[in-house]
Amino acid sequence: MRYKYDYKESQTAALLSVATAVLIIFDIFYAASLNIYIVFILGIILASILLNRLYERGVMKKLSIDIVNKEVRHYKGEAGILKIRIRQEGIMPVLGAEMTITAGNDIKFDHDQALKIRQQTETKTVFTVLPKSETVIEVPYTAVHRGVSYIVDSRIKIPKIFSFGNMDLKQLGSAQHEILIYPDKFAVHNEKIKFKVAEGIFRNNESLYTDPLLTIGNREYMTSDSLRDINWKQSARTGELQAKVYEKTTYTEWLILINLRSDSIFAPPKNIENIFEKLSFLTGEIAKENINYSMIANMKTFDEGNYYRIDDLNGVRSCRPMLEALAKIKTVTFTILFERFLNHVQLYEKIPSHIIFTGQTNPLIDKELTHFLHRGVTVYQLDENGLERYGEKRAVR
């Protein structure tokens, strides 16, 4: 973390400097005979001014401030500690300095002093660091909301030990750290989803296919076989129709489609945070089954027209990347209509075996989802009621 000294002269120090200069001028040019005590006081003031200038120049030269835990991960509701290391390699001590720290309100400092209208959390702490030593400030906080929080501003007041007032240091640039807050996968409202998962909706919905490029043998032709499966060379050799036998393959791939837009233009659904918590739980269950899955949200990234996404996830090691992706999704951002998004997925994405989409539907969304059903995709809907098979309780258009 880098800081700039915002120099402001103390009014008391300025008055003493002016008074000292006036007395010296009178003594030199007007031969005023000053009392020895006044001369002694003037000497002390001049020495303080000189030492203060040296202190101001020297204290910042080898003072370094950095965050110890630059990457922190929490679930919503967990407590944490922000650790800031202050090191002084020079010979100037920092005594009783006050540090003000301001961060995004996805976290809340234990001794929060921020104005609520600023949507930030702020706290103050006092520290001392001696020459050739370091100290670590520990600032406790609680993870309040899903998202990414970081120090947006910090200020330090260092008392001038040889003068009046403080040295005001202001943070330059970003703090180069982040606190990621995952959705709460252990929320109470996820229990009914856990019950459905326990019944095996993930384990049993696998589709077996044959790979036409991997022929492993031949067998006698049956009327149910396709004509393109006939091995004509083998049939001519044996005098009877022979059908090819293909290698069987298991194809199971899930695609999670997140709807970040409600019926109101650009406004997120009211229950979107609950949806994120359910997704946090569901993706953990999918990962346990070693199922390949990906996630796409209808949020534009302004990167060649792409959408916010994370691909090629599999196994328990995929849990952290997925949770980080869920934490970084912004609900107030540029999104497109979900039906247009579904149409894009249908046209340009690899069609998976299973789809989970979030939120409510309307006739236009139903129409796009029907195309996936006609192509043999198993579709699930995730909303505030939990997870259910799409199409079971409604007529397919």
C-alpha positions in Angstrom: 0.0 0.0 0.0 1.3 3.4 -1.0 0.7 6.7 0.8 1.1 10.4 0.1 1.8 13.0 2.7 -0.9 15.6 2.6 1.1 18.5 4.1 -0.9 21.0 6.2 0.9 23.4 8.5 -0.4 23.5 12.1 -1.8 26.9 13.1 -0.1 26.7 16.5 3.2 25.9 14.9 2.7 28.7 12.3 2.0 31.3 15.0 5.1 30.2 17.1 7.2 30.4 13.9 6.0 33.9 13.2 6.5 35.1 16.8 10.0 33.7 16.8 10.9 35.3 13.5 9.6 38.7 14.8 11.6 38.5 18.0 14.8 37.5 16.1 14.3 40.4 13.7 13.9 42.9 16.5 17.0 41.5 18.3 19.2 41.7 15.2 18.0 44.9 13.5 16.7 47.0 16.4 19.2 45.8 19.0 16.4 44.7 21.3 17.8 43.1 24.5 16.0 39.9 25.0 15.7 38.1 28.3 17.9 35.0 28.6 14.8 32.9 29.2 13.2 34.2 26.1 16.3 33.4 24.1 16.2 29.9 25.7 12.6 29.4 24.6 13.4 30.7 21.2 16.2 28.2 20.9 13.8 25.4 21.9 11.3 26.5 19.3 13.9 26.8 16.5 15.2 23.3 17.5 11.7 21.9 17.4 11.0 23.4 14.0 14.3 21.9 12.6 13.7 18.5 14.2 10.1 18.5 13.0 11.3 19.1 9.4 13.8 16.3 9.7 11.1 14.0 11.2 8.6 14.7 8.4 11.2 14.0 5.8 12.7 10.9 7.5 9.6 9.1 8.9 8.1 8.2 5.5 11.3 7.2 3.7 11.5 3.7 5.0 8.0 3.2 6.3 6.2 0.4 4.5 2.6 -0.7 5.0 1.1 -3.9 3.4 -1.7 -6.4 3.9 -0.6 -9.8 5.2 -3.6 -11.9 4.1 -4.1 -10.6 0.6 -6.6 -13.3 -0.5 -9.2 -14.3 2.1 -12.2 -16.6 1.5 -15.3 -16.8 3.7 -18.8 -18.1 3.6 -21.5 -15.5 4.5 -21.7 -15.0 8.2 -18.2 -16.1 9.1 -15.8 -13.9 11.1 -12.4 -12.9 9.9 -9.4 -10.7 10.7 -7.7 -8.3 8.3 -4.0 -8.2 9.1 -2.0 -5.1 8.2 1.8 -5.1 8.6 3.6 -1.8 9.3 7.4 -1.9 9.1 9.8 0.9 9.9 13.3 0.3 8.6 14.4 3.9 9.4 15.4 5.5 12.7 12.2 7.6 13.1 9.6 6.1 15.4 5.9 6.3 14.8 4.1 6.9 18.1 0.4 6.7 18.7 -0.6 6.9 15.1 -4.3 6.5 14.1 -5.3 4.5 11.0 -8.8 4.8 9.5 -9.8 1.9 7.2 -12.7 2.0 4.8 -14.0 -1.1 3.0 -17.0 -2.2 0.9 -20.0 -3.2 3.0 -19.9 -6.8 1.9 -18.1 -7.1 5.2 -18.7 -5.2 8.5 -15.9 -4.2 10.9 -16.6 -5.0 14.5 -16.3 -1.4 15.5 -18.0 0.1 12.5 -18.1 3.9 12.4 -19.3 4.4 8.8 -22.2 6.5 7.7 -25.0 4.1 6.5 -25.7 6.2 3.4 -22.2 5.5 2.1 -22.7 1.7 1.8 -19.3 1.2 3.4 -17.8 0.0 6.6 -15.2 2.0 8.4 -13.1 1.6 11.6 -10.2 3.2 13.3 -7.2 1.7 15.1 -4.1 3.0 16.9 -0.6 1.7 16.5 3.0 2.4 17.4 6.1 1.1 15.6 9.6 1.7 16.8 12.7 2.1 14.6 14.0 -1.0 12.9 10.9 -3.0 13.9 7.4 -3.9 12.7 3.9 -4.3 14.1 0.8 -6.1 12.8 -2.6 -4.5 13.2 -5.5 -7.0 13.4 -8.9 -5.6 12.4 -11.8 -8.0 13.1 -14.8 -8.1 10.8 -17.8 -10.3 9.8 -18.7 -11.4 6.2 -22.2 -10.0 5.7 -23.0 -10.3 2.0 -22.0 -12.4 -0.9 -19.5 -10.5 -3.1 -16.0 -9.1 -3.1 -14.8 -6.6 -0.6 -11.5 -4.7 -0.3 -10.1 -1.6 1.3 -11.3 1.3 -0.8 -9.5 3.9 1.3 -7.3 4.3 4.3 -5.8 7.3 6.1 -3.1 7.6 8.7 -2.5 10.4 11.2 1.0 10.4 12.6 1.6 12.8 15.5 4.5 15.1 15.0 6.7 14.3 18.1 8.7 17.5 17.8 5.8 19.8 17.0 2.1 20.3 17.1 -0.5 18.5 14.9 -0.3 15.4 12.8 1.1 14.2 9.5 -1.9 13.2 7.3 -1.2 10.3 5.0 -3.6 9.4 2.2 -3.7 6.1 0.4 -2.7 6.1 -3.3 -4.2 3.5 -5.6 -5.8 0.2 -4.6 -4.7 -2.0 -1.7 -4.0 -5.0 -3.9 -6.1 -7.5 -1.9 -9.6 -9.0 -1.9 -12.0 -10.6 0.5 -14.3 -13.1 -1.3 -17.5 -14.0 0.4 -19.1 -17.2 -0.9 -22.9 -17.8 -0.8 -24.0 -19.7 2.3 -24.2 -23.3 1.0 -25.4 -24.4 4.5 -28.5 -22.3 4.6 -31.5 -23.9 6.2 -33.6 -23.5 3.0 -31.2 -25.9 1.2 -32.4 -28.9 3.2 -35.2 -29.9 0.9 -32.7 -29.8 -2.0 -30.4 -32.1 0.0 -33.3 -34.5 0.3 -33.9 -34.6 -3.4 -30.2 -35.1 -4.1 -30.2 -38.0 -1.6 -32.8 -39.7 -3.7 -30.4 -39.8 -6.6 -31.5 -37.3 -9.3 -27.8 -36.8 -10.1 -26.7 -40.4 -10.1 -29.5 -41.9 -12.1 -29.9 -39.4 -15.0 -27.1 -40.6 -17.2 -27.5 -41.3 -20.9 -25.8 -44.1 -22.8 -24.9 -43.5 -26.4 -22.9 -45.3 -29.1 -19.9 -43.9 -30.8 -20.2 -44.5 -34.6 -16.4 -44.0 -34.9 -15.6 -46.9 -32.6 -16.7 -50.2 -34.2 -15.9 -53.2 -32.0 -17.6 -56.0 -34.0 -20.6 -57.2 -35.9 -23.8 -59.1 -35.2 -26.9 -60.4 -37.1 -29.0 -57.6 -38.5 -32.4 -56.9 -36.7 -35.3 -55.0 -38.1 -34.9 -52.3 -35.5 -31.4 -51.5 -36.8 -30.8 -48.6 -39.1 -29.7 -49.2 -42.7 -26.7 -47.1 -42.2 -25.5 -49.5 -39.5 -25.3 -52.4 -41.9 -21.8 -53.7 -42.6 -22.1 -54.4 -46.3 -18.7 -56.0 -46.7 -19.3 -58.4 -43.9 -22.8 -59.1 -45.1 -21.4 -60.0 -48.6 -18.8 -62.3 -47.0 -21.3 -64.2 -44.8 -24.3 -64.1 -47.1 -26.5 -62.6 -44.3 -27.1 -59.1 -43.3 -24.6 -58.0 -40.5 -25.0 -54.9 -38.4 -22.1 -53.0 -36.8 -21.6 -53.1 -33.0 -20.4 -49.7 -31.7 -18.5 -48.8 -28.5 -20.9 -47.5 -25.9 -20.1 -44.2 -24.2 -21.5 -42.4 -21.2 -22.1 -38.7 -21.9 -23.1 -36.7 -18.9 -22.5 -32.9 -18.8 -24.4 -30.3 -16.9 -24.9 -26.6 -17.9 -26.0 -24.1 -15.3 -27.7 -21.0 -16.7 -28.2 -18.1 -14.3 -30.9 -15.5 -14.9 -29.8 -12.1 -13.4 -32.7 -10.2 -14.7 -36.3 -9.9 -13.4 -39.4 -8.6 -15.3 -38.2 -5.1 -14.5 -35.5 -3.9 -16.9 -32.0 -4.5 -15.6 -33.3 -5.2 -12.0 -32.2 -8.5 -10.5 -34.7 -11.0 -9.1 -35.7 -10.3 -5.5 -34.6 -13.8 -4.4 -31.3 -13.9 -6.3 -29.2 -14.2 -3.2 -31.2 -17.3 -2.1 -30.6 -18.7 -5.6 -26.9 -18.2 -5.3 -27.0 -20.1 -1.9 -28.9 -23.0 -3.5 -26.4 -23.0 -6.4 -23.5 -23.1 -4.0 -25.0 -26.3 -2.5 -26.1 -27.9 -5.7 -22.7 -27.5 -7.5 -21.0 -29.1 -4.4 -23.3 -32.1 -4.9 -22.6 -32.3 -8.6 -18.9 -32.1 -7.9 -19.1 -35.1 -5.6 -20.4 -37.2 -8.5 -17.5 -36.2 -10.8 -19.9 -34.8 -13.3 -18.5 -32.3 -15.9 -20.3 -29.0 -15.6 -20.2 -25.3 -16.7 -21.9 -22.1 -15.7 -23.0 -19.2 -17.8 -24.9 -16.1 -16.6 -26.8 -13.6 -18.8 -24.3 -10.9 -17.8 -22.3 -9.2 -20.5 -18.5 -9.1 -19.9 -17.8 -6.6 -22.8 -15.1 -9.1 -23.9 -15.9 -9.8 -27.5 -19.6 -10.0 -26.7 -19.1 -12.9 -24.3 -21.1 -13.7 -21.1 -19.8 -14.2 -17.6 -18.9 -17.9 -17.5 -16.7 -20.7 -16.1 -16.1 -23.9 -18.0 -14.8 -27.4 -17.7 -15.4 -28.0 -14.0 -15.2 -31.5 -12.6 -14.7 -33.1 -9.2 -14.3 -31.6 -5.7 -11.4 -29.4 -6.9 -14.0 -27.5 -9.0 -15.8 -26.3 -5.8 -13.5 -23.4 -5.1 -13.5 -21.9 -8.7 -17.2 -22.2 -8.8 -17.7 -20.5 -5.4 -15.3 -17.7 -6.5 -17.3 -17.3 -9.7 -20.6 -17.1 -7.7 -19.0 -14.5 -5.3 -17.9 -12.3 -8.2 -21.2 -12.1 -10.1 -22.7 -8.7 -9.9 -26.4 -8.5 -9.7 -26.7 -4.9 -10.7 -25.0 -4.9 -14.1 -25.7 -5.0 -17.9 -27.7 -8.1 -18.6 -29.9 -9.3 -21.6 -33.3 -10.9 -21.6 -33.2 -14.5 -20.5 -35.1 -15.8 -23.6 -32.5 -14.1 -25.9 -29.7 -15.6 -23.7 -31.3 -19.1 -24.1 -31.5 -18.7 -27.8 -27.8 -17.8 -27.9 -26.9 -20.9 -25.8 -29.0 -23.0 -28.2 -27.2 -21.6 -31.3 -23.6 -21.3 -30.1 -23.0 -23.5 -27.1 -22.4 -27.3 -26.9 -25.6 -28.9 -26.0 -25.2 -30.7 -22.6 -27.1 -33.7 -21.3 -28.6 -31.7 -18.4 -29.5 -28.0 -17.9 -30.2 -26.2 -14.6 -31.7 -22.8 -15.1 -32.6 -20.3 -12.4 -35.7 -18.1 -11.8 -39.2 -18.0 -13.1 -40.4 -18.5 -16.6 -42.8 -16.8 -19.0 -44.2 -17.9 -22.4 -41.1 -16.7 -24.3 -38.7 -18.5 -21.9 -40.9 -21.6 -22.1 -40.7 -21.6 -25.8 -36.8 -21.5 -25.8 -36.6 -24.2 -23.1 -38.9 -26.5 -25.2 -36.2 -26.6 -27.9 -33.8 -28.1 -25.4 -36.4 -30.7 -24.3 -37.0 -31.7 -28.0 -33.3 -32.3 -28.3 -33.3 -34.8 -25.4 -31.8 -32.5 -22.8 -33.0 -33.0 -19.2 -33.9 -29.6 -17.8 -34.3 -28.6 -14.1 -35.6 -25.4 -12.7 -34.1 -23.8 -9.6 -36.1 -21.1 -7.8 -37.2 -20.2 -4.3 -39.2 -23.4 -4.1 -36.1 -25.6 -4.7 -35.2 -27.8 -7.6 -37.7 -29.6 -9.8 -37.8 -31.3 -13.2 -38.9 -28.8 -15.8 -41.9 -29.9 -17.9 -43.3 -32.4 -15.4 -46.0 -30.1 -14.1 -46.7 -28.1 -17.2 -47.7 -28.9 -20.7 -44.9 -28.7 -23.1 -45.6 -26.2 -25.8 
